Amino acid sequence: MIKRLILDVLKPHKPSIIELAERIGCLEGISGVNISLEEVDAETDSVKITIEGTNINYEKVNNEIAVCGAVIHSIDGVSAGIKLVDEVNTPQDR
């Protein structure tokens, strides 16, 4: 079971990040969506999407993003299992 996805997405200016978040948030198994605007150019927005839930279906998320005219550039993080595990900094990370 996927509990968290972090996606790098390129989307057109419309729909807005508000509408995109609402659409993704309505999918079954998703309890929360956070979208942050990273970069804007003449035609597109580059956004970071963090999705949390009890059982995220990646294919449904990908399809909803595609319906909005956007494309996933990369999967930057994923958490699966019974509970969410946050990243921990180690001495090597400094």
Jmol script that loads the backbone (N, CA, C; Angstrom):
load data "model"
ATOM      1  N   MET A   1       0.832  -1.187   0.000  1.00  0.00           N
ATOM      2  CA  MET A   1       0.000   0.000   0.000  1.00  0.00           C
ATOM      3  C   MET A   1       0.875   1.248   0.000  1.00  0.00           C
ATOM      4  N   ILE A   2       0.668   2.101  -0.971  1.00  0.00           N
ATOM      5  CA  ILE A   2       1.398   3.376  -1.031  1.00  0.00           C
ATOM      6  C   ILE A   2       0.696   4.374  -0.109  1.00  0.00           C
ATOM      7  N   LYS A   3       1.483   4.975   0.776  1.00  0.00           N
ATOM      8  CA  LYS A   3       0.953   5.959   1.737  1.00  0.00           C
ATOM      9  C   LYS A   3       1.321   7.394   1.378  1.00  0.00           C
ATOM     10  N   ARG A   4       2.457   7.575   0.651  1.00  0.00           N
ATOM     11  CA  ARG A   4       2.886   8.926   0.279  1.00  0.00           C
ATOM     12  C   ARG A   4       3.594   8.875  -1.065  1.00  0.00           C
ATOM     13  N   LEU A   5       3.271   9.845  -1.917  1.00  0.00           N
ATOM     14  CA  LEU A   5       3.953  10.038  -3.201  1.00  0.00           C
ATOM     15  C   LEU A   5       4.415  11.480  -3.277  1.00  0.00           C
ATOM     16  N   ILE A   6       5.626  11.690  -3.752  1.00  0.00           N
ATOM     17  CA  ILE A   6       6.126  13.035  -4.015  1.00  0.00           C
ATOM     18  C   ILE A   6       6.493  13.081  -5.492  1.00  0.00           C
ATOM     19  N   LEU A   7       5.809  13.949  -6.231  1.00  0.00           N
ATOM     20  CA  LEU A   7       5.932  13.992  -7.688  1.00  0.00           C
ATOM     21  C   LEU A   7       6.413  15.351  -8.177  1.00  0.00           C
ATOM     22  N   ASP A   8       7.256  15.327  -9.203  1.00  0.00           N
ATOM     23  CA  ASP A   8       7.660  16.531  -9.932  1.00  0.00           C
ATOM     24  C   ASP A   8       6.825  16.539 -11.203  1.00  0.00           C
ATOM     25  N   VAL A   9       5.986  17.565 -11.353  1.00  0.00           N
ATOM     26  CA  VAL A   9       5.000  17.593 -12.435  1.00  0.00           C
ATOM     27  C   VAL A   9       5.116  18.888 -13.232  1.00  0.00           C
ATOM     28  N   LEU A  10       4.990  18.770 -14.551  1.00  0.00           N
ATOM     29  CA  LEU A  10       4.914  19.923 -15.442  1.00  0.00           C
ATOM     30  C   LEU A  10       3.483  20.032 -15.921  1.00  0.00           C
ATOM     31  N   LYS A  11       2.854  21.194 -15.681  1.00  0.00           N
ATOM     32  CA  LYS A  11       1.444  21.374 -16.036  1.00  0.00           C
ATOM     33  C   LYS A  11       1.240  22.686 -16.780  1.00  0.00           C
ATOM     34  N   PRO A  12       0.178  22.754 -17.599  1.00  0.00           N
ATOM     35  CA  PRO A  12      -0.169  24.047 -18.195  1.00  0.00           C
ATOM     36  C   PRO A  12      -0.684  24.985 -17.093  1.00  0.00           C
ATOM     37  N   HIS A  13      -0.777  26.276 -17.391  1.00  0.00           N
ATOM     38  CA  HIS A  13      -1.255  27.236 -16.390  1.00  0.00           C
ATOM     39  C   HIS A  13      -2.661  26.907 -15.905  1.00  0.00           C
ATOM     40  N   LYS A  14      -3.475  26.354 -16.790  1.00  0.00           N
ATOM     41  CA  LYS A  14      -4.832  25.942 -16.414  1.00  0.00           C
ATOM     42  C   LYS A  14      -4.941  24.451 -16.612  1.00  0.00           C
ATOM     43  N   PRO A  15      -5.466  23.709 -15.658  1.00  0.00           N
ATOM     44  CA  PRO A  15      -6.125  24.172 -14.447  1.00  0.00           C
ATOM     45  C   PRO A  15      -5.132  24.714 -13.421  1.00  0.00           C
ATOM     46  N   SER A  16      -5.667  25.485 -12.489  1.00  0.00           N
ATOM     47  CA  SER A  16      -4.836  26.048 -11.419  1.00  0.00           C
ATOM     48  C   SER A  16      -4.390  24.938 -10.481  1.00  0.00           C
ATOM     49  N   ILE A  17      -3.419  25.244  -9.625  1.00  0.00           N
ATOM     50  CA  ILE A  17      -2.992  24.246  -8.654  1.00  0.00           C
ATOM     51  C   ILE A  17      -4.117  23.940  -7.658  1.00  0.00           C
ATOM     52  N   ILE A  18      -5.005  24.896  -7.444  1.00  0.00           N
ATOM     53  CA  ILE A  18      -6.156  24.658  -6.563  1.00  0.00           C
ATOM     54  C   ILE A  18      -7.051  23.580  -7.162  1.00  0.00           C
ATOM     55  N   GLU A  19      -7.400  23.740  -8.433  1.00  0.00           N
ATOM     56  CA  GLU A  19      -8.265  22.756  -9.090  1.00  0.00           C
ATOM     57  C   GLU A  19      -7.579  21.396  -9.186  1.00  0.00           C
ATOM     58  N   LEU A  20      -6.296  21.380  -9.515  1.00  0.00           N
ATOM     59  CA  LEU A  20      -5.576  20.118  -9.614  1.00  0.00           C
ATOM     60  C   LEU A  20      -5.542  19.409  -8.259  1.00  0.00           C
ATOM     61  N   ALA A  21      -5.296  20.137  -7.191  1.00  0.00           N
ATOM     62  CA  ALA A  21      -5.281  19.543  -5.846  1.00  0.00           C
ATOM     63  C   ALA A  21      -6.650  18.969  -5.491  1.00  0.00           C
ATOM     64  N   GLU A  22      -7.714  19.698  -5.807  1.00  0.00           N
ATOM     65  CA  GLU A  22      -9.065  19.206  -5.525  1.00  0.00           C
ATOM     66  C   GLU A  22      -9.358  17.929  -6.294  1.00  0.00           C
ATOM     67  N   ARG A  23      -8.958  17.873  -7.553  1.00  0.00           N
ATOM     68  CA  ARG A  23      -9.221  16.698  -8.384  1.00  0.00           C
ATOM     69  C   ARG A  23      -8.473  15.480  -7.867  1.00  0.00           C
ATOM     70  N   ILE A  24      -7.202  15.671  -7.520  1.00  0.00           N
ATOM     71  CA  ILE A  24      -6.413  14.552  -6.990  1.00  0.00           C
ATOM     72  C   ILE A  24      -6.950  14.145  -5.618  1.00  0.00           C
ATOM     73  N   GLY A  25      -7.308  15.123  -4.802  1.00  0.00           N
ATOM     74  CA  GLY A  25      -7.798  14.853  -3.456  1.00  0.00           C
ATOM     75  C   GLY A  25      -9.101  14.084  -3.409  1.00  0.00           C
ATOM     76  N   CYS A  26      -9.862  14.109  -4.493  1.00  0.00           N
ATOM     77  CA  CYS A  26     -11.135  13.377  -4.555  1.00  0.00           C
ATOM     78  C   CYS A  26     -10.957  11.906  -4.909  1.00  0.00           C
ATOM     79  N   LEU A  27      -9.755  11.503  -5.285  1.00  0.00           N
ATOM     80  CA  LEU A  27      -9.530  10.105  -5.651  1.00  0.00           C
ATOM     81  C   LEU A  27      -9.593   9.215  -4.414  1.00  0.00           C
ATOM     82  N   GLU A  28     -10.107   8.012  -4.603  1.00  0.00           N
ATOM     83  CA  GLU A  28     -10.229   7.043  -3.518  1.00  0.00           C
ATOM     84  C   GLU A  28      -8.854   6.706  -2.930  1.00  0.00           C
ATOM     85  N   GLY A  29      -8.796   6.622  -1.602  1.00  0.00           N
ATOM     86  CA  GLY A  29      -7.569   6.257  -0.920  1.00  0.00           C
ATOM     87  C   GLY A  29      -6.645   7.406  -0.602  1.00  0.00           C
ATOM     88  N   ILE A  30      -7.033   8.636  -1.010  1.00  0.00           N
ATOM     89  CA  ILE A  30      -6.193   9.817  -0.780  1.00  0.00           C
ATOM     90  C   ILE A  30      -6.823  10.678   0.315  1.00  0.00           C
ATOM     91  N   SER A  31      -6.010  11.023   1.325  1.00  0.00           N
ATOM     92  CA  SER A  31      -6.527  11.839   2.419  1.00  0.00           C
ATOM     93  C   SER A  31      -6.006  13.272   2.389  1.00  0.00           C
ATOM     94  N   GLY A  32      -4.943  13.537   1.610  1.00  0.00           N
ATOM     95  CA  GLY A  32      -4.423  14.896   1.547  1.00  0.00           C
ATOM     96  C   GLY A  32      -3.496  15.113   0.368  1.00  0.00           C
ATOM     97  N   VAL A  33      -3.505  16.356  -0.140  1.00  0.00           N
ATOM     98  CA  VAL A  33      -2.668  16.733  -1.287  1.00  0.00           C
ATOM     99  C   VAL A  33      -2.071  18.101  -1.002  1.00  0.00           C
ATOM    100  N   ASN A  34      -0.775  18.236  -1.292  1.00  0.00           N
ATOM    101  CA  ASN A  34      -0.097  19.522  -1.179  1.00  0.00           C
ATOM    102  C   ASN A  34       0.589  19.786  -2.516  1.00  0.00           C
ATOM    103  N   ILE A  35       0.324  20.949  -3.116  1.00  0.00           N
ATOM    104  CA  ILE A  35       0.982  21.314  -4.370  1.00  0.00           C
ATOM    105  C   ILE A  35       1.710  22.628  -4.159  1.00  0.00           C
ATOM    106  N   SER A  36       3.003  22.626  -4.480  1.00  0.00           N
ATOM    107  CA  SER A  36       3.828  23.831  -4.374  1.00  0.00           C
ATOM    108  C   SER A  36       4.326  24.227  -5.752  1.00  0.00           C
ATOM    109  N   LEU A  37       4.171  25.498  -6.081  1.00  0.00           N
ATOM    110  CA  LEU A  37       4.665  26.028  -7.344  1.00  0.00           C
ATOM    111  C   LEU A  37       6.172  26.219  -7.238  1.00  0.00           C
ATOM    112  N   GLU A  38       6.910  25.568  -8.140  1.00  0.00           N
ATOM    113  CA  GLU A  38       8.369  25.638  -8.117  1.00  0.00           C
ATOM    114  C   GLU A  38       8.911  26.640  -9.137  1.00  0.00           C
ATOM    115  N   GLU A  39       8.299  26.658 -10.345  1.00  0.00           N
ATOM    116  CA  GLU A  39       8.790  27.518 -11.425  1.00  0.00           C
ATOM    117  C   GLU A  39       7.665  27.780 -12.411  1.00  0.00           C
ATOM    118  N   VAL A  40       7.686  28.978 -12.993  1.00  0.00           N
ATOM    119  CA  VAL A  40       6.687  29.379 -13.986  1.00  0.00           C
ATOM    120  C   VAL A  40       7.410  29.855 -15.229  1.00  0.00           C
ATOM    121  N   ASP A  41       6.931  29.407 -16.409  1.00  0.00           N
ATOM    122  CA  ASP A  41       7.431  29.997 -17.648  1.00  0.00           C
ATOM    123  C   ASP A  41       6.231  30.426 -18.482  1.00  0.00           C
ATOM    124  N   ALA A  42       6.451  30.781 -19.717  1.00  0.00           N
ATOM    125  CA  ALA A  42       5.390  31.352 -20.551  1.00  0.00           C
ATOM    126  C   ALA A  42       4.202  30.419 -20.740  1.00  0.00           C
ATOM    127  N   GLU A  43       4.444  29.119 -20.818  1.00  0.00           N
ATOM    128  CA  GLU A  43       3.375  28.164 -21.132  1.00  0.00           C
ATOM    129  C   GLU A  43       3.011  27.219 -19.986  1.00  0.00           C
ATOM    130  N   THR A  44       3.952  26.985 -19.055  1.00  0.00           N
ATOM    131  CA  THR A  44       3.752  25.917 -18.073  1.00  0.00           C
ATOM    132  C   THR A  44       4.161  26.316 -16.662  1.00  0.00           C
ATOM    133  N   ASP A  45       3.739  25.491 -15.722  1.00  0.00           N
ATOM    134  CA  ASP A  45       4.142  25.597 -14.324  1.00  0.00           C
ATOM    135  C   ASP A  45       4.832  24.292 -13.940  1.00  0.00           C
ATOM    136  N   SER A  46       5.918  24.399 -13.223  1.00  0.00           N
ATOM    137  CA  SER A  46       6.573  23.230 -12.648  1.00  0.00           C
ATOM    138  C   SER A  46       6.148  23.175 -11.185  1.00  0.00           C
ATOM    139  N   VAL A  47       5.551  22.047 -10.768  1.00  0.00           N
ATOM    140  CA  VAL A  47       5.018  21.942  -9.416  1.00  0.00           C
ATOM    141  C   VAL A  47       5.512  20.679  -8.730  1.00  0.00           C
ATOM    142  N   LYS A  48       5.565  20.750  -7.408  1.00  0.00           N
ATOM    143  CA  LYS A  48       5.861  19.580  -6.577  1.00  0.00           C
ATOM    144  C   LYS A  48       4.553  19.179  -5.925  1.00  0.00           C
ATOM    145  N   ILE A  49       4.162  17.914  -6.100  1.00  0.00           N
ATOM    146  CA  ILE A  49       2.909  17.415  -5.542  1.00  0.00           C
ATOM    147  C   ILE A  49       3.228  16.345  -4.505  1.00  0.00           C
ATOM    148  N   THR A  50       2.764  16.557  -3.280  1.00  0.00           N
ATOM    149  CA  THR A  50       2.886  15.561  -2.227  1.00  0.00           C
ATOM    150  C   THR A  50       1.491  15.041  -1.920  1.00  0.00           C
ATOM    151  N   ILE A  51       1.339  13.730  -1.995  1.00  0.00           N
ATOM    152  CA  ILE A  51       0.040  13.085  -1.796  1.00  0.00           C
ATOM    153  C   ILE A  51       0.178  12.093  -0.649  1.00  0.00           C
ATOM    154  N   GLU A  52      -0.776  12.126   0.292  1.00  0.00           N
ATOM    155  CA  GLU A  52      -0.803  11.145   1.363  1.00  0.00           C
ATOM    156  C   GLU A  52      -2.168  10.494   1.418  1.00  0.00           C
ATOM    157  N   GLY A  53      -2.176   9.236   1.848  1.00  0.00           N
ATOM    158  CA  GLY A  53      -3.429   8.511   1.952  1.00  0.00           C
ATOM    159  C   GLY A  53      -3.227   7.129   2.522  1.00  0.00           C
ATOM    160  N   THR A  54      -4.302   6.373   2.528  1.00  0.00           N
ATOM    161  CA  THR A  54      -4.261   5.024   3.086  1.00  0.00           C
ATOM    162  C   THR A  54      -3.881   3.984   2.045  1.00  0.00           C
ATOM    163  N   ASN A  55      -4.204   4.265   0.787  1.00  0.00           N
ATOM    164  CA  ASN A  55      -3.914   3.308  -0.283  1.00  0.00           C
ATOM    165  C   ASN A  55      -3.948   4.060  -1.606  1.00  0.00           C
ATOM    166  N   ILE A  56      -2.860   4.749  -1.947  1.00  0.00           N
ATOM    167  CA  ILE A  56      -2.800   5.581  -3.148  1.00  0.00           C
ATOM    168  C   ILE A  56      -2.583   4.698  -4.367  1.00  0.00           C
ATOM    169  N   ASN A  57      -3.439   4.879  -5.355  1.00  0.00           N
ATOM    170  CA  ASN A  57      -3.310   4.151  -6.618  1.00  0.00           C
ATOM    171  C   ASN A  57      -2.562   5.059  -7.596  1.00  0.00           C
ATOM    172  N   TYR A  58      -1.294   4.733  -7.855  1.00  0.00           N
ATOM    173  CA  TYR A  58      -0.460   5.575  -8.710  1.00  0.00           C
ATOM    174  C   TYR A  58      -1.064   5.752 -10.101  1.00  0.00           C
ATOM    175  N   GLU A  59      -1.597   4.695 -10.676  1.00  0.00           N
ATOM    176  CA  GLU A  59      -2.170   4.786 -12.033  1.00  0.00           C
ATOM    177  C   GLU A  59      -3.333   5.766 -12.082  1.00  0.00           C
ATOM    178  N   LYS A  60      -4.181   5.769 -11.061  1.00  0.00           N
ATOM    179  CA  LYS A  60      -5.304   6.710 -11.021  1.00  0.00           C
ATOM    180  C   LYS A  60      -4.808   8.146 -10.866  1.00  0.00           C
ATOM    181  N   VAL A  61      -3.776   8.330 -10.048  1.00  0.00           N
ATOM    182  CA  VAL A  61      -3.185   9.662  -9.884  1.00  0.00           C
ATOM    183  C   VAL A  61      -2.590  10.122 -11.210  1.00  0.00           C
ATOM    184  N   ASN A  62      -1.820   9.260 -11.841  1.00  0.00           N
ATOM    185  CA  ASN A  62      -1.201   9.583 -13.129  1.00  0.00           C
ATOM    186  C   ASN A  62      -2.259   9.926 -14.172  1.00  0.00           C
ATOM    187  N   ASN A  63      -3.335   9.156 -14.221  1.00  0.00           N
ATOM    188  CA  ASN A  63      -4.413   9.424 -15.186  1.00  0.00           C
ATOM    189  C   ASN A  63      -5.080  10.773 -14.922  1.00  0.00           C
ATOM    190  N   GLU A  64      -5.329  11.094 -13.657  1.00  0.00           N
ATOM    191  CA  GLU A  64      -5.968  12.374 -13.318  1.00  0.00           C
ATOM    192  C   GLU A  64      -5.065  13.543 -13.704  1.00  0.00           C
ATOM    193  N   ILE A  65      -3.772  13.395 -13.465  1.00  0.00           N
ATOM    194  CA  ILE A  65      -2.811  14.433 -13.850  1.00  0.00           C
ATOM    195  C   ILE A  65      -2.790  14.593 -15.366  1.00  0.00           C
ATOM    196  N   ALA A  66      -2.808  13.489 -16.094  1.00  0.00           N
ATOM    197  CA  ALA A  66      -2.797  13.533 -17.567  1.00  0.00           C
ATOM    198  C   ALA A  66      -4.066  14.165 -18.121  1.00  0.00           C
ATOM    199  N   VAL A  67      -5.216  13.881 -17.506  1.00  0.00           N
ATOM    200  CA  VAL A  67      -6.487  14.484 -17.949  1.00  0.00           C
ATOM    201  C   VAL A  67      -6.406  16.005 -17.860  1.00  0.00           C
ATOM    202  N   CYS A  68      -5.629  16.514 -16.912  1.00  0.00           N
ATOM    203  CA  CYS A  68      -5.462  17.961 -16.733  1.00  0.00           C
ATOM    204  C   CYS A  68      -4.401  18.539 -17.670  1.00  0.00           C
ATOM    205  N   GLY A  69      -3.845  17.703 -18.557  1.00  0.00           N
ATOM    206  CA  GLY A  69      -2.852  18.185 -19.512  1.00  0.00           C
ATOM    207  C   GLY A  69      -1.442  18.243 -18.960  1.00  0.00           C
ATOM    208  N   ALA A  70      -1.226  17.636 -17.802  1.00  0.00           N
ATOM    209  CA  ALA A  70       0.083  17.675 -17.148  1.00  0.00           C
ATOM    210  C   ALA A  70       0.796  16.337 -17.319  1.00  0.00           C
ATOM    211  N   VAL A  71       2.084  16.344 -16.989  1.00  0.00           N
ATOM    212  CA  VAL A  71       2.897  15.130 -17.105  1.00  0.00           C
ATOM    213  C   VAL A  71       3.814  15.017 -15.888  1.00  0.00           C
ATOM    214  N   ILE A  72       3.961  13.792 -15.387  1.00  0.00           N
ATOM    215  CA  ILE A  72       4.870  13.540 -14.277  1.00  0.00           C
ATOM    216  C   ILE A  72       6.291  13.449 -14.824  1.00  0.00           C
ATOM    217  N   HIS A  73       7.163  14.341 -14.359  1.00  0.00           N
ATOM    218  CA  HIS A  73       8.573  14.303 -14.756  1.00  0.00           C
ATOM    219  C   HIS A  73       9.319  13.229 -13.996  1.00  0.00           C
ATOM    220  N   SER A  74       9.047  13.133 -12.675  1.00  0.00           N
ATOM    221  CA  SER A  74       9.741  12.135 -11.868  1.00  0.00           C
ATOM    222  C   SER A  74       8.953  11.855 -10.598  1.00  0.00           C
ATOM    223  N   ILE A  75       9.197  10.675 -10.055  1.00  0.00           N
ATOM    224  CA  ILE A  75       8.709  10.315  -8.731  1.00  0.00           C
ATOM    225  C   ILE A  75       9.875  10.585  -7.786  1.00  0.00           C
ATOM    226  N   ASP A  76       9.745  11.614  -6.956  1.00  0.00           N
ATOM    227  CA  ASP A  76      10.847  12.052  -6.104  1.00  0.00           C
ATOM    228  C   ASP A  76      10.833  11.405  -4.730  1.00  0.00           C
ATOM    229  N   GLY A  77       9.750  10.714  -4.397  1.00  0.00           N
ATOM    230  CA  GLY A  77       9.685  10.020  -3.117  1.00  0.00           C
ATOM    231  C   GLY A  77       8.453   9.136  -3.080  1.00  0.00           C
ATOM    232  N   VAL A  78       8.564   8.045  -2.340  1.00  0.00           N
ATOM    233  CA  VAL A  78       7.428   7.146  -2.147  1.00  0.00           C
ATOM    234  C   VAL A  78       7.562   6.482  -0.791  1.00  0.00           C
ATOM    235  N   SER A  79       6.443   6.358  -0.095  1.00  0.00           N
ATOM    236  CA  SER A  79       6.401   5.642   1.179  1.00  0.00           C
ATOM    237  C   SER A  79       5.311   4.592   1.085  1.00  0.00           C
ATOM    238  N   ALA A  80       5.612   3.403   1.547  1.00  0.00           N
ATOM    239  CA  ALA A  80       4.648   2.310   1.499  1.00  0.00           C
ATOM    240  C   ALA A  80       4.737   1.509   2.783  1.00  0.00           C
ATOM    241  N   GLY A  81       3.699   0.744   3.060  1.00  0.00           N
ATOM    242  CA  GLY A  81       3.681  -0.103   4.243  1.00  0.00           C
ATOM    243  C   GLY A  81       2.575   0.296   5.190  1.00  0.00           C
ATOM    244  N   ILE A  82       2.698  -0.154   6.416  1.00  0.00           N
ATOM    245  CA  ILE A  82       1.654   0.091   7.406  1.00  0.00           C
ATOM    246  C   ILE A  82       1.696   1.521   7.929  1.00  0.00           C
ATOM    247  N   LYS A  83       2.914   2.075   8.115  1.00  0.00           N
ATOM    248  CA  LYS A  83       3.007   3.441   8.633  1.00  0.00           C
ATOM    249  C   LYS A  83       3.988   4.260   7.806  1.00  0.00           C
ATOM    250  N   LEU A  84       3.820   5.591   7.875  1.00  0.00           N
ATOM    251  CA  LEU A  84       4.729   6.495   7.181  1.00  0.00           C
ATOM    252  C   LEU A  84       6.046   6.585   7.939  1.00  0.00           C
ATOM    253  N   VAL A  85       7.146   6.574   7.207  1.00  0.00           N
ATOM    254  CA  VAL A  85       8.468   6.720   7.791  1.00  0.00           C
ATOM    255  C   VAL A  85       9.078   7.998   7.214  1.00  0.00           C
ATOM    256  N   ASP A  86       9.395   8.945   8.081  1.00  0.00           N
ATOM    257  CA  ASP A  86      10.013  10.189   7.637  1.00  0.00           C
ATOM    258  C   ASP A  86      11.511  10.003   7.491  1.00  0.00           C
ATOM    259  N   GLU A  87      12.087  10.761   6.569  1.00  0.00           N
ATOM    260  CA  GLU A  87      13.542  10.704   6.369  1.00  0.00           C
ATOM    261  C   GLU A  87      14.243  11.262   7.604  1.00  0.00           C
ATOM    262  N   VAL A  88      15.399  10.672   7.903  1.00  0.00           N
ATOM    263  CA  VAL A  88      16.194  11.102   9.052  1.00  0.00           C
ATOM    264  C   VAL A  88      17.554  11.521   8.532  1.00  0.00           C
ATOM    265  N   ASN A  89      18.031  12.687   8.960  1.00  0.00           N
ATOM    266  CA  ASN A  89      19.377  13.131   8.594  1.00  0.00           C
ATOM    267  C   ASN A  89      20.414  12.352   9.387  1.00  0.00           C
ATOM    268  N   THR A  90      21.445  11.953   8.702  1.00  0.00           N
ATOM    269  CA  THR A  90      22.572  11.261   9.317  1.00  0.00           C
ATOM    270  C   THR A  90      23.799  12.152   9.214  1.00  0.00           C
ATOM    271  N   PRO A  91      24.880  11.850   9.945  1.00  0.00           N
ATOM    272  CA  PRO A  91      26.086  12.696   9.855  1.00  0.00           C
ATOM    273  C   PRO A  91      26.608  12.837   8.423  1.00  0.00           C
ATOM    274  N   GLN A  92      26.390  11.842   7.581  1.00  0.00           N
ATOM    275  CA  GLN A  92      26.863  11.905   6.194  1.00  0.00           C
ATOM    276  C   GLN A  92      26.103  12.945   5.377  1.00  0.00           C
ATOM    277  N   ASP A  93      24.905  13.336   5.831  1.00  0.00           N
ATOM    278  CA  ASP A  93      24.076  14.296   5.111  1.00  0.00           C
ATOM    279  C   ASP A  93      24.545  15.740   5.301  1.00  0.00           C
ATOM    280  N   ARG A  94      25.470  15.973   6.195  1.00  0.00           N
ATOM    281  CA  ARG A  94      25.894  17.346   6.494  1.00  0.00           C
ATOM    282  C   ARG A  94      26.937  17.825   5.571  1.00  0.00           C
TER     283      ARG A  94
END
end "model"
wireframe off; spacefill off
backbone 0.3
color backbone group
